[in-house]
Amino acid sequence: MIQNEFLVYKNNELGFQWQNQFRSLKNIMSNYQGPVFVYSQDLIKGRAQQLRAALPDVNFYYAMKANAYPEVLKILANEGFGADVVSGGEIEHALNCKIPMSKMVYSGVGKTKIELRNALKNNIYQINVESVPELKRIAQIANELTVKAPVAFRINPDISIQTHPYIATGLKDNKFGIDLSQIPEIIQIAKDNRMAISVVGISLHLGSQMLEFGSLQESLEKLSDVFLSLSKEFSECLRFDFGGGLGIIYEDQNLSSEDHKLKEYADAIHKGLMRLKSSIPNIVLQSEPGRWLVGHAGVLISQIQYIKKTPYKEFIILDTGMNHLVRPSLYEAYHHVLPLIKNENRNVKLYDIVGPICESSDFFAKSRQISEVRQDEFIVIMDCGAYGATMSNDYNRQPRAVELLI
Ligand SMILES: *Cc1c(COP(=O)(O)O)cnc(C)c1O
């Protein structure tokens, strides 16, 4: 049985609830120095185990751009996850968190010479190649180092998914992946560089925050043909990496509905790869989940600086903003907002919830109905575990938010 809610009030205090274990957020605020991202160890661990159980024949590489807090990486490493990395900085950080190069998949369209040289020198597990010139660069560096580069071709299937356009990646006019028409060219380059290039598989990533999986299944079927033609040319081609992208529900707490989505997702993968699995029984399946593992497991807690009333609006002005959580400004993302302490005697009011940054796009919610709150009280922004702290910046010279794990 899957529980439905994971952030609940007990004795009017908000806290993480996971399998009979309640952890209040109130005490963390007793020594408040500024906004805090708080992550739940129980929830991250629970999600990791649930994902592995749903897809038992898949090897997972956690997309650490979602949340790279060291303790979070350690939990996932202990659960057997490798890392999906997208820069030399992430590789270094993953190594510091005890994830070895032999468990890293390296994605991204802009890998530099220095980054590739370091990755190849240190025997990275897999490089997902996103373009013809990248493949040529890898071949050249691998030749110089006299190593064989383990490359998977990230193919752009030209299939759309239902998500925000800024986080869709699998369309032909996106910068990601190799266009289907260029496959003969990359095969030729790889053949011409057999000493330097080992074609270990293909990869795919359709985009993020996917909650419908018809397009995923269609892409897997489409790329199965590509895989079969590659495996005829390259006997070492055995890995099928189907990326990340499984979404979470931000609008309300509904873990049982997400459980259902997870089943649909696993089903789409199973069906999409059925034909390929029967022709290549020793195929190695890989996935790069990010958001699904950590999204719900983090909150951003902030103190109300002012309640500002105008003839038109009532603003809650916080000490955190788009500098710490850019998703509402960047993707018009929805985040639920709750008071840290529940007060039964207060009425519901209509607020715009905004930050201190000098931009009109610096808001968390507009015309949001929540229970009345007052200056100096604490507000909890839900579902900030993914693409929260990792996307933050110091615009306006505001300090970063602290992160901690409970
Ligand atoms: C961002 C990304 C992921 C993870 O996406 P989620 O939606 O967080 O699961 C996986 N693979 C690649 C290549 C990515 O860029």
The ligand as an SDF file (V2000), in Angstrom:
LIG
                    3D

 15 15  0  0  0  0  0  0  0  0999 V2000
   17.7360   16.2740  -17.0880 C   0  0  0  0  0  0  0  0  0  0  0  0
   18.0710   14.9620  -17.6990 C   0  0  0  0  0  0  0  0  0  0  0  0
   17.6210   13.7810  -17.1050 C   0  0  0  0  0  0  0  0  0  0  0  0
   16.7160   13.7600  -15.9060 C   0  0  0  0  0  0  0  0  0  0  0  0
   15.4600   14.2600  -16.1800 O   0  0  0  0  0  0  0  0  0  0  0  0
   14.2980   14.1800  -15.0630 P   0  0  0  0  0  0  0  0  0  0  0  0
   13.1370   14.7890  -15.7310 O   0  0  0  0  0  0  0  0  0  0  0  0
   14.7800   14.9570  -13.8970 O   0  0  0  0  0  0  0  0  0  0  0  0
   14.1080   12.7430  -14.7460 O   0  0  0  0  0  0  0  0  0  0  0  0
   18.0210   12.5990  -17.6770 C   0  0  0  0  0  0  0  0  0  0  0  0
   18.8050   12.5510  -18.7780 N   0  0  0  0  0  0  0  0  0  0  0  0
   19.2540   13.6720  -19.3730 C   0  0  0  0  0  0  0  0  0  0  0  0
   20.1180   13.5690  -20.5510 C   0  0  0  0  0  0  0  0  0  0  0  0
   18.8950   14.9090  -18.8550 C   0  0  0  0  0  0  0  0  0  0  0  0
   19.3170   16.0230  -19.4630 O   0  0  0  0  0  0  0  0  0  0  0  0
  1  2  1  0
  2  3  1  0
  2 14  2  0
  3  4  1  0
  3 10  2  0
  4  5  1  0
  5  6  1  0
  6  7  2  0
  6  8  1  0
  6  9  1  0
 10 11  1  0
 11 12  2  0
 12 13  1  0
 12 14  1  0
 14 15  1  0
M  END
$$$$
